[in-house]
């Protein structure tokens, strides 16, 4: 069997794990690889409570995935996910198909340090360092991971906390610097179409797509909240210190 590197952070290469380890029932191996490879690629600690494989239904469920904040931020987790469910599609030939990845009840923290750098942006930057420059070029080495397509990634009941208490805003002094919102269910798109991407890159790609959606929403919510509390000129003066929100 080809060697599969289970990566990520957020999804920890569920797709790769599902396609190749589902057959062997190696839930413990998947759990260990999610933690090891996720921590490596995100450059922060990743832990998982349990991985359950239901062979008869072609399903895998990851329970309680936690990703610690990067160094330089608070002691809170950057995000935690209640369950991640993988439903397999066609697994008889490449590219292998994962029908759906369902991410349920994530809790994510978007905070900024004193320099205006966002924690989720830093995690996304770490992911970008490991993603391929092209998703359409299959690997040619003998030990290459198999190609995988994920048809649909759905995220539901996401609770997002915004925190920019550490940022010096000058004359802009909003009464509230922390906010909590619940996002409506959203689709983070497909991964690897049309030709598939190596299984050891799928998790990173899913995490990247999810963070894209959440970061965009976090920035919009924060900017709207600040606009409600400040005059245009004050907001303009503060914008240089809030590049993580305004860019």
N, C-alpha and C positions, 0 to 999 in steps of 0.2 A: 504494500500500500504506500502511496506517495506520502511523503512527510508534509504535514499541514501545520503551518505556524498560525496559532490562534491569536489574533491581535485585537486591540482596541482599548477601549476605555469604555466608552459608553455602551457599545454593543459587543465589544470584545470578540469580534469576528464570529458572531453566532452563525452566520451562513456557512462558513468553512467548517465550523465545528459540527453543524447539523448534517451536512452532506457526508462527511467522512467518518465521524465518530458515532453517528446515530446507529450505524450497523453494529458496532462493537459494544455499544452500551457503556462507553467509557465516560460517564458523567463526572467522575472524580478527576479524570485527566483534563476534561474541558474546563472544569472549575479552576484547576491549578494553572492551566495555560492562560485563561482569561486574566487571572491575577498577575501572573508573571509578565506576560507580553503587554497587557494593558498598562501596567506600571512603567514598563520600559518605554513604550511609545508616547505615553502622555506625560512622562517625567514626573509622576506623582503616584501615590499609593492607590491601587485599585483592589477592592475586596468583593467577594461574592459569597452569599450564604449557601446557596444550593443550586445544582443543575439537575433537572429531572428529564429523563428520556422516556417517551412512550412510543416504543417501536411499532406497535400495531396501528397507531394513528399517524405516524410520521411527524411527530411533534416534539419539540424540545422547549423547556421553560427554564429560564434563568431567574432566580429569585433574589431580591435584595442586592443589587449591584451598587456599590458606593465608590465614588471617586473623590479623593481628598483634594482640597484646594492646593494650587501650586504654592511654592515657597514665596513668602512675602505678602501673603494674604491672610485672612482670618482663619481660625481653627475650625470653622464650619466646613462641611463637605461642599465641594463645587456642585456636585449633583448626586442624587441617589435615585434609583429606579425600583419600583415595587416588583414588577415582573416584565420580562421580555420573552415573548412567545414566538417561536419559529415554526411555520408550517411549510413543509417541503412540497415541492412540485415534482417535476421530472428529474430523476437522478440516474438515468440509465446511460447518458452520454453527455459530453461537453458541448456547449456550456450547460452546467447543471442549473436547475431553476429552483429558487426559493419563492414560493407564491407570496407569502406575507411575512413581514416582521412587525409585530404589534408591541409597542412600548407603552406600558400602562402606569399611570400615576407617578411620573417623574417629579422630583422636587429639585429645582435648579436655583442657584444663587448667582446673580450677576453683580459683582462688586468691583470697585475701582480702588487702586492704591493712590498714594499721595501724588504720584506722577501722572495720574489719569489713565493708567493701563488697566484694562479689564481682565479679570481672571479667566472668563470663558474665551476671550480672544487669545490669551496666552495658550490655553489648551488647544484651541484651533490651530494656532501657529505650530505647535508641536506636532499635531496631526499632519499638517501640510508638508512638513519636512520628510515624512515617510510615504506620502502618497505618490504614485507614479506620475510622470509628466504626461503620459498618455494612457487612457484606459482601453484603447483599442488594439494595443500591440501585445499579443500573447508572448509569454516567456518561452524561450527555445531550449532551456537547459533540461537535462534529464530529471532533475530534482524539482522542477518547477511545480508550483501549486496548480491544481485544476482550475478551470475557468468557471465562474459562477455569475448568474444574473439574479437579482432580487427584483421581483415585479412591483412590490409595493411596501412602503414603510409608513406605518400609521402611528401617531403619537396622540394619546388621549389623557385628559385630566392633568395637564401639566401645571404645577404650581410654581410660579416664578417670583423670586424675591429680588428686589433691586436695592442696592446699598451703595451710596456714594458719600458716606459720612467722612471719609478720610481726605476727600478732595477739597483743597482750598479754592473757594469760589470768589474770593475777593469781596466786592460790594454786594454780590448776589448771595443773599442769606435766606434760603427757603426755610419755611417752618418745618418741613418734613424732608428727610433725606433717605428714608427707607419706605419702600412700597411693596405690597404683595398683591399679585393678580393670578387668576386662573385662566389659562389659555383654552380656547375651544379646540376640539379635536382637529388635527391638521395632518395632511399627507406630506411627508418629506420627499416623495418622489420615488423613482426607480433607481436601481444601482446596476451599472455594468452593461447597459444596453448599447449597441445591439449584439456585440460579440462576446460579452462577458469580461470579467476582470479576474486576476488571480485570487483564489480564495483567501490567501493570506493578506489581501488588501481590502476585502469587502467590509470588515468591521470598521476600519478607519474611514472608508468612504461613507458608510451609514452615519457614523458619529459626526463627520464633517457636515453632511447634509442637515442633520438635526440641529447642530450648533448654528448653522447659517440661519435657520428659521428663528431660533430662540434669540440669538444676538440681535437680529433685525427688530424683533418685537420688543426686546428690552430697551434698545436705543430709542425707539419711537415712544414707548411709554414714559421713559425718563425725560425726554425732551418735551413732551406734552405737559408733564407735571411741572417742569421748571417754567415753561411758558405761562402757565396759569398763575404763577407766583411772582413773576418778574416783568419789568418793563423791557422793551426791546433793546435799549442801549445797555442795560445791565447784563442782559443775556449775551449780547455781542461781546462785551468785555470778558465774560466768563468763558466764552467758547474756546479760547486757547488752552484753558486749563481742563477743559472737558472734551479733549479731542477723541477720547475713547467713546464718547456718546455722540458727538457731532460729525464724526468721519466714518 
